[in-house]
Amino acid sequence: MSFARKLDIALGEKSGTWAAYQAEYDAYMAEMEEKNGITEEETAIYKKMKDIVDYFLGVKIMYNNCGIPEKIIQLRKLLCVTSLTVIPKITYYAAYRAQVKTSTAVDPYILFAWQRLCEIQTEKAEIAVQFDSTKLSDSISEIKAQMFETDPNAMISNLKTIFAECGVAFDVVRHFRGAPVQGFIKETDNGRVILSVTIRGKAADRFWFSLFHEVGHLLNGDLSTRFVDFDTVRSEMEDNADSFARDALINPDHYKKMLATGNYHDLVYIKRFAQYEGVPHWIVIGRLHSDEWLDWSVFAHEIPKFEWVDD
């Protein structure tokens, strides 16, 4: 007979009472040992992650009303690491679309936490089928149709449904300084396919290009490839995904003919061409900006902007 059970009998307690006390005490001691293992380096890392931690607290992924050691322990559990210090050593298996410039700092801790946020936000998605690339390819026109939806919440809801039917868990995720990422795809250990995009840059044409870029990665079979490089964002896979996005949004032969007319400075002509292509006119304007046929300031006011609003 265990000592805890003997105490229950001797003190007239319900069976299991002292065993429960012991379990609580063991858990408390384990937590205290974790707290004692928090180094100054880990605390400094935690403080650098303030913006994304504040977001975790705001959306109640983490809880407040406790000290920094307790929050660090929460963050460890949330990110599935034994210490925040090990994050840069963890291999990423994901494809990122990142617009990294020399002035843009990529923080591996923020980037890792952002990836985890993508996973958390898409965990609730009800995906009843395995990833189906054929179904996704057949759904391109349906995805494009959502560009005409004027209610962003309805647009996101519709996209979630379309992607779920293709076996993809989709969501729009808030972006943070230190994680200059436009989009994200990943296949989890249990085979779940995730696709997330941000509204970094705010412009609607960039959002949709990034979304189709990630779709391109999925259709090109890039899920199984390690695809993160903080030194450069260019590669053959990136170029292929860019080509897919451009051609999926605007027929390349039609685009060449449109340029040949020289009428791309005429907003009326742009709108008529966009209608023929089945896309909003600001998609065409964004492409003309990107290809430097138009200065970025020309018709810039025609492109809608997205703003992040927390519920």
ABEGO torsion letter per residue (X at the ends): XBAAAAAAAAAGBBBGAAAAAAAAAAAAAAAAAAAAABBAAAAAAAAAAAAAAAAAAAAGABBBGBBAAAAAAAAAAAAGBABAAAAAABBBBBBBBBBBBAABBBBAAAAAAAAAAAAAAAAABBBABBBBAAAAAAAAAAAAAAAABABAAAAAAAAAAAAAAAGBBBBBBBBBBGBBBABBBBBBAAGBBBBBBBABGGBAAAAAAAAAAAAAAAAAGAAABBBBBAABABBAAAAAAAAAAAAAABBAAAAAAAAAAGAAABAAAAAAAAAAAGBBAAAAAAAAAAAGABBAABGAAABBBBBBBBX
